[in-house]
């Protein structure tokens, strides 16, 4: 009989610990935690240029206008044929977006810097 009472008491203490473990805290703590997550940066406005930003070739039915998703400038296909993932701008993190050559080099340099910093932090 005493063993059963002790077992029931132990079970009730375990359930109390479980409730404390899964306690989500107050609503203000949740709101504060949400502010720590970075918000996407605003996407640039797309310019409606009549010619390529790099080569100045006028757009025509055979020369299509493409926009760099990072800077928003208008480019022909030859000058915007690079792709990079842009989750920091609110795009899907799994789908590479069209970027110009200049923005691609900036993004690659940033990625390299982040990788080097991460590796140095592990040492």
C-alpha positions in Angstrom: 0.0 0.0 0.0 2.8 2.4 0.9 4.6 1.5 -2.3 1.5 2.5 -4.4 1.1 5.8 -2.5 4.8 6.5 -3.1 4.5 5.6 -6.8 1.4 7.9 -7.2 3.2 10.7 -5.5 6.3 10.3 -7.7 4.1 10.2 -10.8 2.4 13.5 -9.8 5.7 15.1 -9.2 6.9 14.0 -12.6 3.8 15.5 -14.3 4.5 18.8 -12.4 8.0 18.9 -13.8 6.7 18.2 -17.4 4.3 21.1 -17.1 7.1 23.4 -16.1 9.2 22.2 -19.0 6.5 22.9 -21.6 5.5 26.3 -20.1 5.6 28.8 -22.9 6.1 31.7 -20.5 4.2 35.0 -20.6 3.0 36.6 -23.8 5.5 39.5 -23.3 8.4 37.0 -23.3 7.1 35.5 -26.5 6.8 39.0 -28.1 10.3 39.9 -27.0 11.6 36.6 -28.5 9.9 37.4 -31.8 11.7 40.7 -32.1 15.1 38.9 -32.0 14.4 37.2 -35.3 15.6 39.3 -38.2 13.0 40.7 -40.5 13.6 40.7 -44.3 15.1 43.8 -45.8 12.8 45.7 -48.1 13.0 44.7 -51.8 14.4 47.3 -54.2 12.0 49.1 -56.6 12.5 47.8 -60.1 13.4 50.5 -62.6 11.7 50.7 -65.9 14.7 51.6 -68.1 14.6 51.7 -71.8 18.1 50.2 -72.1 20.4 47.8 -70.3 22.1 49.4 -67.2 25.5 47.9 -68.3 25.7 47.9 -72.1 23.0 50.5 -72.9 21.5 48.4 -75.6 17.8 49.4 -76.0 15.2 46.8 -75.0 13.2 45.4 -77.9 11.0 42.4 -78.7 14.2 40.3 -79.2 16.2 41.9 -76.3 14.2 41.3 -73.1 14.4 43.3 -69.9 15.4 41.5 -66.7 15.6 43.0 -63.2 18.3 42.2 -60.7 16.4 41.2 -57.5 19.0 42.8 -55.3 19.6 46.3 -56.8 16.5 46.6 -59.0 18.3 47.8 -62.2 17.2 46.7 -65.7 19.6 44.4 -67.6 19.7 42.4 -70.8 20.0 38.6 -70.4 23.8 38.8 -71.0 24.3 41.0 -68.0 21.9 39.4 -65.5 22.5 35.7 -66.1 23.7 35.1 -62.5 21.6 33.6 -59.7 21.8 33.7 -55.9 19.5 32.8 -53.0 18.1 35.9 -51.3 16.2 35.0 -48.2 17.3 38.2 -46.5 15.1 40.1 -49.0 12.1 37.9 -48.3 12.5 35.6 -51.3 12.2 31.8 -50.9 15.5 30.6 -49.4 15.6 27.5 -51.6 15.1 29.2 -54.9 18.0 31.2 -56.5 16.9 34.6 -57.8 18.3 36.5 -60.8 21.0 39.0 -60.0 23.5 41.1 -62.0 27.2 40.5 -62.1 28.1 43.3 -59.7 25.5 42.1 -57.1 26.6 38.5 -57.5 30.2 39.4 -56.7 29.1 41.3 -53.6 26.9 38.4 -52.5 29.7 35.8 -53.1 32.1 37.9 -51.1 29.6 38.2 -48.2 29.1 34.4 -48.2 32.8 33.8 -48.2 33.3 36.2 -45.3 30.5 34.5 -43.3 32.0 31.0 -43.9 35.5 32.2 -42.8 34.0 33.8 -39.7 32.0 30.7 -38.9 35.1 28.5 -39.3 37.3 30.8 -37.2 34.6 30.8 -34.4 34.7 27.0 -34.3 38.5 27.0 -33.4 
